[in-house]
Amino acid sequence: MKKCVLMALILGGVLQAQSLLYSPEVLSLYLHQEDDKVAGRLLPTNAFNVLKTQGARVLLRIEGYSNPKAPFALYANDHQRVLVAVFAKNTPLKIMHLGSSKEGKWDRVRVEMWTDKAKFSPDLQAILARAQELFSNNCGTCHTLHKPREFRANAWPAIFRSMQERTAIAKKDRWLVIQYLQKNAKDFKIP
């Protein structure tokens, strides 16, 4: 009986480590579990795997696309500036190359970084629904609400930032709304 319980716990841990999770907020990223210095940021709505937990930190696996000439940003696809994560320029990243892009400009890559334990969710749709609600309830008060598909993905950050101070959207939720708008833009393509 003890062996069955132990196997179930181990299998559950392995399955949990492999399932995709998301954060509704920006996460600070660290190179090592004990670091105090922030090495980068993971933006909301981007998938990651939790590889292990140590104390108050978790090790994440993050995948995206990277420009080999400027490897300090990960993007959601291989041809648009829809950020997944950004890193300080002098960060000695260990980037694992997963393959060259067939149609776009950037390569598929993976990094492993630490972050603080937080309330992660496997439910991306719930996170996006919250972002859509923030957008709908705040961005149509001064003018007609723009549809997310009205603009291109690369245009949304500047458009949103030009009006963000006129909204009641909390600072911690601004990247959540930007990510929602970019990922629902008329030209955004999931790789």
VENNORKA-V809329 format. One record per residue. RES is the residue in one letter. OMEGA is omega in whole degrees, -180 to 180 (NA if undefined). Layout:
RES OMEGA
RES OMEGA
This chain:
M -180
K 179
K 179
C 179
V 179
L 179
M 179
A 178
L 179
I 180
L 178
G 178
G 178
V 180
L 179
Q -179
A -177
Q -178
S 180
L 178
L -178
Y 175
S 176
P -177
E 175
V 178
L 172
S -179
L -178
Y 178
L -176
H -177
Q -175
E -177
D 171
D -177
K 178
V -179
A -179
G 180
R 173
L -177
L -178
P 175
T 180
N -175
A 173
F 173
N 171
V -178
L 177
K 179
T 175
Q -180
G -177
A -177
R 175
V 177
L -178
L 168
R -177
I 178
E 178
G 179
Y -177
S 173
N -178
P 179
K 179
A -171
P -176
F 174
A 173
L -178
Y -177
A 176
N -171
D -178
H 179
Q -180
R 173
V -171
L 169
V -179
A 175
V -176
F 175
A -173
K -178
N -180
T 179
P -178
L 171
K -177
I 177
M -180
H -179
L 179
G 178
S 179
S 179
K -175
E -175
G -174
K -168
W -178
D 175
R -176
V 177
R 172
V 174
E -177
M 178
W 172
T 177
D 175
K 179
A 179
K 178
F -178
S 172
P -173
D 179
L -177
Q 178
A 178
I 179
L 177
A 176
R 178
A 179
Q 178
E 177
L 179
F -177
S -177
N -175
N -170
C 177
G -178
T -179
C -176
H 175
T -179
L 176
H 174
K 179
P -179
R -179
E -177
F 176
R -178
A -178
N 180
A -173
W -179
P -179
A 179
I -179
F -178
R -179
S -178
M -172
Q -179
E -180
R -178
T 175
A 180
I -179
A -179
K -179
K -178
D -175
R 178
W 177
L -180
V 178
I 179
Q 177
Y -178
L -179
Q -176
K 175
N 180
A -175
K -177
D -178
F 178
K 175
I -179
P NA
